[in-house]
Amino acid sequence: MFPEVTLTVPNTKQITVGAAIAMLLESSGVKAAFGVISIHNMPILDAFAERGKIRFVMARGEAGGTGMADAYARTTASLGVCLTSTGTAAGNAAGAMVEALTAGTALLHITGQIESQYLDQNLSYIHEAPDQLTMLKAVSKAAYRVRNVETAIGTMRQAIQCALTAPTGPVSVEIPIDIQAALIDVPAHLEPLPVVLQVPPQSSLDALADKLAAAKRPMLWIGGGARHAGAAVARLMALGFGVVSSTQGRGIVAEDDARTLGAYNLHKPVETFYQTCDAMLVVGSRLRGNETLKYELKLPRPLYRIDADAAAEGRCYTSDAFVCGDSALALDGLADRLEGRMKVDPSFTPDLRQARLDAERQLLDGLGPYATLVGQLQEAAGRNFNWVRDVTVSNSTWGNRQLQIFDPRAGVHALGGGIGQGLAMAIGAAVGSAVNAPGRKTFCLSGDGGFILNLGELATAVQEKADVVFVLMNDQRYGVIQNIQDAQYGGRRCYVELHTPDYAQLTASLKLGHARVSQLDTLPAAIDKAISTTGPFILEIDMRSIGAFKTAFAGPPTKVAAGTAA
């Protein structure tokens, strides 16, 4: 006789906490997520696979996965999601989290945590990082720990709302693995919490409109916080305002519009033009140091600011008036109040256009042979493309201003200054296009020094069929460091020469498209091949064969060298 056994039949209406999290993300509009699978996030990723509604991109490292999620969020105007394991893996994501924090990216970082019963006991438990939550708080807008099954979904809803609320930023949530795997009834509330816009005070708008109504040559400086405010910006432009953008604000106004300086915000002809303006309104911009000659750029006065972050008042530059509120709401409110009141100097727009042309001419002249590359890439890219840039000499000299872009979500740059993030970001941007805007090509500008840092993500690009043209500027060295050594250290060069792969052989082993350009007359055919290839392609520019830039870039510009591009 066998002993009597009582079988417990599971409640078929119950799901794991991990599955509930997957459902919450779906209801929050998440179509793709990025990261590395681990024992400490498997309940969530198992639900992704079972439900089949969120595309999970298998990065080769947590830094890459987080960078992909960052660029996905920036280019799709939606929530970016990355998943990592706990401890070392969460630490691997820290650099990319700092970048997302610098850029104000709405990103949700879900990281595992060891079993609750062993947590915070200093037991040297595998994958444990002492005080991980404090580390996450340092690199996030906010960081949360899910402490029990009952609060898991509520904590996640709060984290998503926090990430999406201006000023936006990356938010981390650590979830112990036993809580992820626990069975629960299907939660009653799996919809996201509302994101409330900061409504500007009407009295503040009244006062600011009265000040601006007297301006004859008014300028708008638009930053990343105004990327959703394009229609309102257009209304003020129709009233006579000129526009200049930060790196994050590129494409809010199409950069071939005669009324914008584009991102030529600090060149000497532009600074001279600023002195003819009688008002500047800065909207949703931090006025970053390397875009303002370390805060010494002479901006027009009076200087007014609009920002959703009340702490921005007086930061970097003294504000002559400040309005705290959502940029679109505030600019629409100003346009309503300024209709029929502006009397702009008729020479203002022609003068602005001339300043832009003079700045462009200086930049292109300094590129030497690479002006040809810029022109041919622009022609090949057209108007519908993503423009992702790593930190490299080529981006500092031209990529942050050219190619011209025409959409506020098309431009992605590693604003925090960390090299090597462009490769992963380009994959995230390409996945975003595939999910949301099929047919949009992604171009990524990188230097060889940064490119090799996350080289493993090329395998991700191939596996995911990411439609990216990697424009690899290969001079086999850290070019900007060499230029700084020449300019500031008496030409004593050290630690700058790099052993680099033979990319023809490397790409062949990965089944990845490749063309090397050693002479400019072969460039058109190489670009055509890159454009016509579906999936990732490396367009390698052999800088040692083609030659140097006419003007050497030796680090971010200062007031002493104001004519140099940043």
PyMOL commands that set and color helices and strands:
alter all, ss='L'
color gray80, all
select helices_A, chain A and resi 17-27+42-51+62-76+88-92+94-103+116-118+132-138+149-164+177-181+202-212+224-226+230-238+268-274+289-291+310-312+327-338+348-367+370-381+393-399+422-436+448-454+457-463+479-488+503-510+520-532+543-546+559-561
alter helices_A, ss='H'
color red, helices_A
select strands_A, chain A and resi 14-16+32-35+55-58+80-84+107-113+142-145+170-176+183-185+218-222+242-245+279-283+303-307+321-324+385-389+411-413+441-447+468-474+513-517+537-542
alter strands_A, ss='S'
color yellow, strands_A
deselect
rebuild
show_as cartoon
